[in-house]
Amino acid sequence: MAAVKIAIVGDVLMKHPMIASARRKGAKGFDFTPLFRPVRTLLRNADVTVGNLETTFSGYGGPGVKRNGYPTESVSRISRYVFNCPDELAPALKQAGFNVLVTANNHSMDGGSKGLMRTLAVLNRNGLKHTGTYHNVKGAGAPLIVRAGGMKIAILAYTKGTNSIPVPKPWMVNRIGSTERISAMIRRLRGKTDFIIVYLHFGKEFRNYPSEREKKLMSRLLYQGANVVVGAHPHVLHPVRVIRSRDRDGKLRSRVAASSLGNFVSIKLRGREDTITGMILELSVTKNARSGADISGIRYIKTKVVRGGGRGFRVVPNQQWQHK
């Protein structure tokens, strides 16, 4: 019997105070390693750890930054919500235990085409797999296939938009668009992979529950053959639904719909305490020759961003429980 453990988190949202607090004292550069230290063991405990990178690595002089540093508060009103982060975040994410980042979200194009390409290059340089945005038309739109624990795990990522920033070449960013297109991709993957995760950047910001339309979309993708549909963008936690049902092939499966895993990394938004809480959704998956792969265990680990020593921030485990 094959077995794999998968951990999934929500938004990695790098706001100015968090970036500024990571600047090395008396030296050039930034150190984001302490930010993840309290949850490092939990993230490394999984074979596959996935998060949503809701920033770009657009480089010095990129949007919202000074030519000689990161970032500046004196950006224009238009670019106030344009995100860019120092490259040092990438190795810190890798060291913390992340090995997959989804890059399809409303900030994918914050640095323009060059920023998108540079972001993917930084991830590649640091050994971080990614999906949702692409640097070349060849292979664009394809899912990421990760091999772990004797299984092939497919990860697909889509966003509902890019904050009205134009995408010069549509293949660069996976858009949710037609549900049938995503469903067709899932159907193609069913016989070629063991486990399918769909990561959607959708929903309404700061709303604590999904809309009926969003619930129907998740249910449809699960019925088509996805094992897990997770979401990000609301910046607050939504309830997690575990569904025991039969798929199109008549196989009984445990499936998970988690429309928002909250903010894994963030400062407090709109003064709301719930915007600095998130969840590590930890899935144990087992596979046997007779029935294939299925979720055999679920652990929910609630997290919170707190102030550490001095100006520093830390992501800390806040509460954890098992699904029964």
Secondary structure by P-SEA (a helix, b strand, c coil): cbbbbbbbbccccccaaaaaaacccccccccccccccccccccccccbbbbbcccccccccccccccccccccccccccccbbbbccaaaaaaaaacccbbbccccccccccaaaaaaaaaaaaaacccccccccccccccbbbbbbcccbbbbbbbbbcccccccccccccccccccaaaaaaaaaaacccccbbbbbbcccccccccccaaaaaaaaaaaaacccbbbbcccccccbbbbbbccccccbbbbbbbbccccccccccccccccccbbbbbbbbbbbcccccccccbbbbbbbbbbbccccccccccccccccc
